[in-house]
Structures are given as structure tokens and as C-alpha cells.
């Protein structure tokens, strides 16, 4: 019986070594390279934020220097606003005065006419004198009609009659008295009023 000696293959298995090297490289990449790039990205973001902050600081310095001018402009705007508000009040009073002058002929009966007019815009009251001429019954009828018309007016409210004077002249009765009314005013009332007039 003989002994056969087989010579072993002593070649190195490079596949395992390469795989191990790749694994080590991947681990190094995960441990060092990837965090490095992430840190670089964060540094770039910080630099960008820093630039923006520096820009805002420069702008704030500019506005700080402009602060006296801005305050002066604000004062001018307030003055202009007050002037515009005063002008608005004047225009409103002018419009309201015309509005009242238009409404009074509508509440006066045909035999009555207005003798004077006084308007208090702060108290929202108007006082006007009325003169009615005719027979006694006609004068009383027109006076009642006047008060009824005022009560139904969209503008005038709460009529009060003062200073009543009755005189007979050439067979006719002449009646003079003053009527004080409260008035209301708004753009809606005015618009509806003019629509109803058409």
C-alpha cells in the first residue's frame, strides 16, 4: 500500500481581503467622511446666516440714521390727517345742510313757508321759523299737517313747536311759530332718500 501526498494550494485568497478592506473603508466613510461633509454644509449655512445678519445690521444702521426723518414724516402725516379730518367734517356739514334744505320744503304744507333756519351740527338739531296764512281752520290743518310730515320724515325727528303767534289781518289768520327738530344723517339715509325722490 502506498501513501499519496497532495500538495496544498498556498495561493492567498484576495477576495476576502478586498471585502474586508471595503468594509473598513465604508466604516471610515461613515465615521469620518460623511460627518465631515455634513459639517461643511452646516458651516456654509452658518456663513449664509451670518451674511444675512450682517446685511440686516447694515440696514438697521441706515434706518437708525433715518429715524429723525421718519419721526418728522410721521408728524407731518398726523397734521395732514387732522386737516383731512377737519375737511371731512366741514364737507359733511355742507352736505348735511343741503340735505336739510332739500327736506324742509317736503315737510312744509303748500300754504306754509319757512322764515328762518338755524342748524346746530354738534347737537344735531335744526330750528326753523314757519309762517302760515289762511282761514283759522286752514291754519290749524296746515300746522297739524306740518307736524305729521316731520314725524314721517326720514331725517327729522321729535318736532317741538315754540313761539306760537296768531294774528288776524284782513279776515285771514297769520300764524308764526318756530319748529325745533332733531336730525339724523348717514350716507345710507341720504342714498335711500334720493332713490325715493326719483
HELIX and SHEET records of a PDB file:
HELIX    1   1 UNK A   14  UNK A   28  1                                  15    
HELIX    2   2 UNK A   29  UNK A   33  3                                   5    
HELIX    3   3 UNK A   34  UNK A  107  1                                  74    
HELIX    4   4 UNK A  136  UNK A  151  1                                  16    
HELIX    5   5 UNK A  187  UNK A  197  1                                  11    
SHEET    1   A 4 UNK A 112  UNK A 120  0                                        
SHEET    2   A 4 UNK A 125  UNK A 134 -1                                        
SHEET    3   A 4 UNK A 172  UNK A 183 -1                                        
SHEET    4   A 4 UNK A 156  UNK A 169 -1                                        
END                                                                             
